[in-house]
Amino acid sequence: MFESLSDRFEGVFTRLRGRGRLGEAEVDQALREIRVALLEADVNFVVVKGLVARIRERCVGAELAKSLSPAQQVIKIVNEELVGILGGEALRITYAPRPPTVVLLAGLQGSGKTTAAAKLARWFKRQGRNPLLVGADLQRPAAVEQLRVLGARAGTSVFSEPTDPVTVASRGLEEARRLGRDVVIIDTAGRLTIDAELMDEVGRISEATAPHYTFLVVDAMIGQDAVTTAEAFHATLALDGVILTKLDGDARGGAALSVKEVVGRPIAFASTGETLGDFDTFHPERMASRILGMGDVLTLIEKAEADYDQDVAAKATTRLQEGKFTLEDFLEQMQQIKKMGPLKGIISMLPGVPKELKNADIDDRELARVEAIIRSMTPRERDDPAVMNGSRRLRIASGSGSTTAEVSQLFKQFKEVQKMMRSAGVMGGGSKSKKRAKKGKRGR
């Protein structure tokens, strides 16, 4: 996400680092480039104007003059201002003292609202809550059925009935109290465009349910149109925040960088993929860091803690230390990485990754191909690739739908990984302990 904007910022900062001192002329040149980059990223003009003005005021003032590294200080100022327009800090959900906490979702048709409802339900479950989904979108064919399917995947039940949206929403609250659910998420109908009928319906649902949180679901890929949509809904509903969907496909960033400044409401959650797990609280400081090419280590750590099996990790560490890391262990680690999401997303969170790698066309199907090859091997072949011969390679290739050349390439790459680990001393734990034991015997 935000690839084009990140590339432009990287170019600006690279040129700044090449200068020892920065005067007003150098700062103004950098700000002109930043202004153009933001406008090309479809950021609202008023937002760009205010942001650039604040950055300039700080850069030509005492902050830059006192800095030992002016270029780094400019980057720090830009980062802080980006964090500000993105919302400052993550929205913290507070729960109603008398359950259930009611969350109302609104938005245009096609924004991903129903999927966002299920993702939000899964998010609440991971917080230890027990949500109920309410299907009040009775206009779109199969909308309720879609919610039931997604709800089942999220492990959450769905309430709906063929009456009218306001009645469904009200009855949904009653059902939640009866079942003892502490969170209710109401999925409402959308329209292709904003109209009086849509606003009247969602307004009546809001009056009937008195939601604690009203979130507008918008497609990040529509740019400034997302801001216009947010303004219109906010006038009717008094929004508490925005849920941005399809953020992983937004190479520009106009919606994310405009909505808080224009509407005055923060981005509460962001959807960054197709699976239910590709959804989390929006962290402005982390997003600013990613835009500036500095990675997002905290989110990466959180994803690893949430998705990575600690027993598998501990086992792999022991095997590495003993020098016994096999293709079976490699397969287990690969399956753990797949849980964390698309490889391109994981790489984008790492700091210091070259632009060429971040922008590379990384195909996650490659992991599936490698997995198929390893699964086509016998336990002995996974444990000791040295037994491999021509007939075995042919059998493995046939079983995995690959070629013998691809099988040979996998073995070659795995040997290189093992060699690299040994040279780094990672796999030397076993041999070193043996050397120490022999030395101890000689001492006796």
Phi and psi in degrees as a GROMACS rama.xvg file:
@    title "Ramachandran Plot"
@    xaxis  label "Phi"
@    yaxis  label "Psi"
@TYPE xy
59.9116  26.5067  PHE-2
-58.3107  -46.636  GLU-3
-64.8854  -40.5466  SER-4
-67.1607  -41.3631  LEU-5
-62.2638  -41.07  SER-6
-62.1314  -41.2303  ASP-7
-67.2125  -43.3803  ARG-8
-62.4006  -40.9189  PHE-9
-59.9169  -40.9575  GLU-10
-64.2724  -42.2346  GLY-11
-61.8992  -46.6646  VAL-12
-71.0646  -32.7898  PHE-13
-62.045  -42.3797  THR-14
-67.6237  -36.0304  ARG-15
-65.7895  -39.3592  LEU-16
-65.8597  -22.0404  ARG-17
-78.7318  -3.30056  GLY-18
-109.409  138.694  ARG-19
-75.0365  -49.2449  GLY-20
-117.387  149.427  ARG-21
-123.047  116.592  LEU-22
-99.0159  -173.85  GLY-23
-62.0829  -36.6164  GLU-24
-63.131  -43.5953  ALA-25
-67.3232  -40.8448  GLU-26
-64.0922  -43.8391  VAL-27
-63.2555  -38.1651  ASP-28
-63.4897  -44.0708  GLN-29
-63.5677  -40.3012  ALA-30
-69.3297  -32.0548  LEU-31
-62.9629  -41.8072  ARG-32
-67.1397  -39.6506  GLU-33
-64.8784  -40.3813  ILE-34
-60.8015  -47.1879  ARG-35
-63.1825  -41.7532  VAL-36
-60.3906  -42.9746  ALA-37
-68.2196  -41.792  LEU-38
-65.6229  -39.2614  LEU-39
-67.3804  -24.17  GLU-40
-82.4945  6.66051  ALA-41
68.3312  30.4634  ASP-42
-79.6113  141.457  VAL-43
-53.2578  135.316  ASN-44
-58.8023  -42.186  PHE-45
-63.2776  -38.8128  VAL-46
-64.4101  -44.887  VAL-47
-61.3792  -45.7047  VAL-48
-59.6705  -46.5781  LYS-49
-66.9694  -41.4578  GLY-50
-62.5348  -48.5434  LEU-51
-63.5135  -38.7549  VAL-52
-62.7988  -42.4465  ALA-53
-67.9023  -40.4567  ARG-54
-62.5698  -44.3125  ILE-55
-63.1214  -43.0916  ARG-56
-58.5661  -40.6132  GLU-57
-76.4046  -35.976  ARG-58
-71.514  -34.6716  CYS-59
-93.592  4.67134  VAL-60
-96.5129  -157.655  GLY-61
-65.9657  -28.9734  ALA-62
-57.6994  -45.0625  GLU-63
-75.5128  -37.5691  LEU-64
-63.0821  -34.1062  ALA-65
-84.0083  -8.80917  LYS-66
-80.3764  138.775  SER-67
-76.3558  -23.4857  LEU-68
-129.241  87.1029  SER-69
-54.928  -42.5287  PRO-70
-60.8853  -44.6101  ALA-71
-63.9648  -34.494  GLN-72
-67.7976  -38.5507  GLN-73
-61.6571  -45.0587  VAL-74
-60.5432  -41.8715  ILE-75
-62.0354  -42.177  LYS-76
-65.945  -45.0026  ILE-77
-60.7908  -42.3993  VAL-78
-59.9813  -47.0053  ASN-79
-64.4382  -38.4078  GLU-80
-71.1843  -35.3598  GLU-81
-63.5993  -42.6331  LEU-82
-57.9328  -40.3624  VAL-83
-62.9739  -46.7836  GLY-84
-75.05  -18.9682  ILE-85
-82.2557  -8.53086  LEU-86
131.133  -12.833  GLY-87
87.7378  -63.7678  GLY-88
-146.498  160.64  GLU-89
-66.7521  143.745  ALA-90
-70.2608  131.165  LEU-91
-103.582  124.763  ARG-92
-80.0756  126.415  ILE-93
-110.025  139.774  THR-94
-97.7045  149.915  TYR-95
-63.9353  137.046  ALA-96
-61.5208  -29.1104  PRO-97
-117.278  103.348  ARG-98
-59.2626  156.823  PRO-99
-92.4819  156.284  PRO-100
-80.5305  124.595  THR-101
-100.403  128.232  VAL-102
-120.54  121.829  VAL-103
-105.835  128.669  LEU-104
-108.362  131.086  LEU-105
-129.21  166.217  ALA-106
156.077  170.261  GLY-107
-78.2427  159.555  LEU-108
-65.3144  135.561  GLN-109
92.3295  -0.135496  GLY-110
-80.9555  -9.92595  SER-111
90.4425  27.9799  GLY-112
-66.0047  -46.5137  LYS-113
-63.8902  -42.9063  THR-114
-64.2322  -39.2796  THR-115
-62.7966  -35.0412  ALA-116
-62.2988  -45.0179  ALA-117
-67.189  -40.1589  ALA-118
-63.0986  -40.2032  LYS-119
-65.7066  -38.1431  LEU-120
-61.4031  -43.7404  ALA-121
-62.7204  -40.2317  ARG-122
-60.4939  -44.8891  TRP-123
-63.3419  -38.3721  PHE-124
-61.8743  -37.3513  LYS-125
-70.4847  -16.4986  ARG-126
-89.7499  4.99994  GLN-127
88.3267  13.2234  GLY-128
-95.606  168.934  ARG-129
-126.288  83.2217  ASN-130
-82.6624  161.742  PRO-131
-126.545  131.061  LEU-132
-91.4731  136.976  LEU-133
-118.921  119.695  VAL-134
-90.6767  93.0995  GLY-135
-102.343  10.7183  ALA-136
-91.5411  92.5517  ASP-137
-101.116  5.15139  LEU-138
-92.086  -45.7082  GLN-139
-78.4224  127.924  ARG-140
-57.9159  134.35  PRO-141
67.4671  13.4687  ALA-142
-64.5136  -42.8552  ALA-143
-67.2351  -39.5817  VAL-144
-64.4202  -39.8287  GLU-145
-60.2849  -41.6411  GLN-146
-65.4196  -37.7609  LEU-147
-64.658  -42.5529  ARG-148
-62.9324  -47.7507  VAL-149
-67.2282  -37.255  LEU-150
-62.3934  -39.1393  GLY-151
-62.6754  -40.7237  ALA-152
-64.7672  -34.0817  ARG-153
-83.0188  -7.13895  ALA-154
76.3428  29.924  GLY-155
-128.687  136.135  THR-156
-79.543  161.162  SER-157
-125.638  136.051  VAL-158
-112.051  134.57  PHE-159
-164.276  164.166  SER-160
-157.473  153.082  GLU-161
-81.5365  60.5808  PRO-162
-112.541  -104.267  THR-163
-139.476  157.865  ASP-164
-57.3658  -41.0274  PRO-165
-66.4268  -42.8808  VAL-166
-64.1026  -42.8238  THR-167
-59.8107  -44.7574  VAL-168
-63.8495  -43.8135  ALA-169
-66.3041  -44.2393  SER-170
-66.2573  -31.1936  ARG-171
-61.9237  -40.144  GLY-172
-63.9968  -41.8595  LEU-173
-62.6632  -41.4263  GLU-174
-64.8805  -38.7701  GLU-175
-63.4083  -41.0344  ALA-176
-66.7568  -39.556  ARG-177
-64.2197  -38.5451  ARG-178
-86.1307  -9.27501  LEU-179
77.9807  27.2614  GLY-180
-79.6511  141.616  ARG-181
-101.665  -4.44486  ASP-182
-139.847  136.146  VAL-183
-121.742  128.402  VAL-184
-115.824  116.622  ILE-185
-102.419  119.136  ILE-186
-94.5302  117.967  ASP-187
-104.001  169.03  THR-188
-77.0318  153.723  ALA-189
-119.703  174.276  GLY-190
-130.613  166.651  ARG-191
-69.2938  -30.9322  LEU-192
-138.472  163.832  THR-193
-72.1336  126.906  ILE-194
-143.377  170.484  ASP-195
-62.9213  -38.2481  ALA-196
-63.5183  -43.8956  GLU-197
-61.2439  -48.2083  LEU-198
-66.2587  -36.2497  MET-199
-65.5649  -43.8805  ASP-200
-64.5041  -50.101  GLU-201
-69.0437  -30.0516  VAL-202
-65.7397  -41.7992  GLY-203
-68.1739  -35.679  ARG-204
-64.4239  -41.0228  ILE-205
-63.2492  -42.7335  SER-206
-64.0522  -37.8556  GLU-207
-74.8768  -27.6664  ALA-208
-109.771  -14.0735  THR-209
45.5079  63.126  ALA-210
-63.8196  144.961  PRO-211
-77.4748  -29.3952  HIS-212
-136.613  131.762  TYR-213
-118.943  115.744  THR-214
-112.82  134.195  PHE-215
-93.4211  127.943  LEU-216
-96.5938  119.852  VAL-217
-130.224  148.3  VAL-218
-80.743  116.375  ASP-219
-61.792  -23.7578  ALA-220
-77.3304  -6.58143  MET-221
-90.9863  3.08652  ILE-222
63.5426  -132.307  GLY-223
-65.5065  -21.4055  GLN-224
-61.0358  -28.7157  ASP-225
-63.7176  -37.2988  ALA-226
-68.4021  -42.2673  VAL-227
-60.8455  -42.8249  THR-228
-62.1537  -43.6593  THR-229
-61.9028  -41.0798  ALA-230
-61.9614  -43.0064  GLU-231
-65.7379  -44.5676  ALA-232
-67.8919  -37.5612  PHE-233
-63.4256  -32.2984  HIS-234
-65.7917  -27.6523  ALA-235
-95.5736  -39.3559  THR-236
-108.443  -13.1295  LEU-237
54.5024  73.176  ALA-238
-62.5634  150.122  LEU-239
-99.0094  -19.5956  ASP-240
178.079  178.607  GLY-241
-123.857  141.587  VAL-242
-108.089  116.564  ILE-243
-91.4806  123.912  LEU-244
-103.556  161.768  THR-245
57.5226  32.1505  LYS-246
-66.4029  -26.2608  LEU-247
-67.6508  -23.112  ASP-248
-95.5904  0.927652  GLY-249
-90.9718  94.2868  ASP-250
-77.1963  -13.1983  ALA-251
-99.8969  -57.0164  ARG-252
104.028  9.56158  GLY-253
-57.7252  -43.8503  GLY-254
-66.0474  -48.9058  ALA-255
-60.9515  -36.6547  ALA-256
-87.5256  -3.78972  LEU-257
-113.293  -33.8282  SER-258
-61.8991  -42.936  VAL-259
-65.9896  -44.2646  LYS-260
-66.6641  -37.9884  GLU-261
-83.684  -46.7395  VAL-262
-87.3855  -26.3646  VAL-263
82.272  14.5927  GLY-264
-125.411  142.484  ARG-265
-79.5089  161.7  PRO-266
-78.3892  117.667  ILE-267
-86.5209  -46.0947  ALA-268
-137.351  158.099  PHE-269
-134.728  136.443  ALA-270
-102.979  123.631  SER-271
-120.613  21.7294  THR-272
179.554  -178.13  GLY-273
-87.47  -26.2285  GLU-274
-79.3353  160.028  THR-275
-63.3379  -25.03  LEU-276
-79.7251  -11.4408  GLY-277
-84.3394  63.1597  ASP-278
-161.048  131.75  PHE-279
-162.761  172.987  ASP-280
-57.0738  140.606  THR-281
-85.9106  122.936  PHE-282
-108.467  104.999  HIS-283
-56.2186  -42.099  PRO-284
-66.9431  -34.2268  GLU-285
-72.2387  -39.0512  ARG-286
-67.3141  -39.8037  MET-287
-60.9315  -40.5335  ALA-288
-62.4009  -39.8583  SER-289
-70.0178  -38.9641  ARG-290
-60.9174  -37.4103  ILE-291
-86.7446  8.68657  LEU-292
76.2156  20.5569  GLY-293
-101.218  9.74584  MET-294
76.5078  -176.173  GLY-295
-149.298  72.5439  ASP-296
-65.5787  -37.5705  VAL-297
-61.4965  -45.1501  LEU-298
-64.5747  -39.4738  THR-299
-61.3924  -42.5811  LEU-300
-63.7022  -43.7123  ILE-301
-62.7868  -40.5963  GLU-302
-64.6939  -39.8965  LYS-303
-65.2676  -42.762  ALA-304
-65.1835  -35.4512  GLU-305
-78.8692  -36.6066  ALA-306
-105.827  -22.1574  ASP-307
-86.0928  126.942  TYR-308
-72.4779  116.961  ASP-309
-64.8359  -33.1884  GLN-310
-65.944  -40.9709  ASP-311
-65.0424  -40.7201  VAL-312
-63.5956  -43.1395  ALA-313
-65.281  -40.3367  ALA-314
-62.9219  -42.6204  LYS-315
-64.0446  -39.7161  ALA-316
-61.8711  -44.3261  THR-317
-62.5343  -44.1253  THR-318
-63.1881  -39.5639  ARG-319
-62.5775  -44.7015  LEU-320
-65.2327  -32.6135  GLN-321
-85.4248  -6.33185  GLU-322
73.7772  27.796  GLY-323
-118.655  24.5725  LYS-324
-69.6948  116.717  PHE-325
-113.012  178.053  THR-326
-65.1048  -27.5492  LEU-327
-64.6895  -43.6346  GLU-328
-64.7314  -40.1313  ASP-329
-60.8498  -40.7499  PHE-330
-62.7714  -43.2234  LEU-331
-61.3835  -43.4606  GLU-332
-65.0638  -38.1516  GLN-333
-63.9136  -38.65  MET-334
-67.2509  -33.9783  GLN-335
-66.8973  -42.1311  GLN-336
-63.5471  -38.4303  ILE-337
-60.7301  -30.7507  LYS-338
-64.126  -25.9007  LYS-339
-81.6488  -4.39  MET-340
111.978  -175.356  GLY-341
-58.0264  142.438  PRO-342
-59.9697  -37.8334  LEU-343
-60.7122  -37.7047  LYS-344
-68.1203  -39.6728  GLY-345
-64.7724  -44.0871  ILE-346
-63.1773  -37.1501  ILE-347
-65.6928  -19.9285  SER-348
-84.9289  -12.6104  MET-349
-82.154  131.285  LEU-350
-74.8821  147.557  PRO-351
77.5922  10.0871  GLY-352
-75.5594  130.749  VAL-353
-56.9322  147.682  PRO-354
-57.7936  -36.8211  LYS-355
-61.4328  -37.7468  GLU-356
-74.9572  -39.9494  LEU-357
-62.2841  -37.4643  LYS-358
-91.5667  1.14885  ASN-359
-67.0782  150.904  ALA-360
-82.7654  92.2781  ASP-361
-93.9924  119.171  ILE-362
-100.368  114.603  ASP-363
-67.4518  -14.4002  ASP-364
-67.5866  -19.3871  ARG-365
-63.0162  -37.3986  GLU-366
-62.3275  -41.4446  LEU-367
-63.6386  -36.8911  ALA-368
-66.344  -44.1239  ARG-369
-63.5877  -41.418  VAL-370
-61.637  -41.3432  GLU-371
-63.3073  -39.1343  ALA-372
-64.4301  -46.285  ILE-373
-65.7043  -39.1203  ILE-374
-68.13  -20.4586  ARG-375
-83.7035  -2.42905  SER-376
-89.6131  156.772  MET-377
-79.1651  160.299  THR-378
-53.2471  -37.8057  PRO-379
-65.7666  -40.5909  ARG-380
-67.0503  -36.4762  GLU-381
-68.0337  -34.724  ARG-382
-78.8852  -33.6333  ASP-383
-142.247  89.463  ASP-384
-60.6286  -13.7441  PRO-385
-64.0395  -20.5063  ALA-386
-78.9446  -5.20024  VAL-387
-66.3945  136.126  MET-388
-138.515  -176.272  ASN-389
-59.7416  -45.3498  GLY-390
-66.707  -37.0615  SER-391
-65.7149  -42.9559  ARG-392
-60.8012  -41.1105  ARG-393
-63.8943  -42.7779  LEU-394
-63.3996  -44.2714  ARG-395
-64.2201  -42.2889  ILE-396
-62.0129  -42.7901  ALA-397
-65.1681  -39.7205  SER-398
-72.7861  -23.1837  GLY-399
-107.854  0.381908  SER-400
70.298  29.2653  GLY-401
-122.27  -171.03  SER-402
-107.455  161.692  THR-403
-63.84  -30.9048  THR-404
-64.3914  -39.4726  ALA-405
-68.7637  -36.8441  GLU-406
-64.0516  -46.0023  VAL-407
-62.5407  -38.5439  SER-408
-63.6946  -38.5719  GLN-409
-63.4267  -44.4643  LEU-410
-62.4926  -40.374  PHE-411
-63.0644  -45.0841  LYS-412
-65.1716  -38.7585  GLN-413
-66.1309  -39.435  PHE-414
-62.9169  -37.5613  LYS-415
-65.2511  -39.6059  GLU-416
-62.8831  -45.0321  VAL-417
-61.6458  -42.3002  GLN-418
-63.6915  -41.4342  LYS-419
-63.2649  -40.707  MET-420
-64.8681  -41.282  MET-421
-64.6079  -43.5481  ARG-422
-66.2428  -27.5442  SER-423
-84.3865  -5.62747  ALA-424
84.6649  4.00507  GLY-425
-67.266  -38.6094  VAL-426
-98.0657  12.5825  MET-427
-90.5898  2.90694  GLY-428
-58.6057  -42.9341  GLY-429
-65.8464  -46.9779  GLY-430
-67.9691  -37.824  SER-431
-64.3017  -39.1786  LYS-432
-65.9783  -35.1344  SER-433
-65.9302  -40.6247  LYS-434
-62.1268  -41.8923  LYS-435
-63.6109  -38.296  ARG-436
-64.2582  -43.9022  ALA-437
-63.1004  -40.1211  LYS-438
-63.9695  -36.6326  LYS-439
-65.79  -37.2693  GLY-440
-65.5311  -42.1179  LYS-441
-64.0928  -32.9736  ARG-442
-67.0948  -28.9336  GLY-443
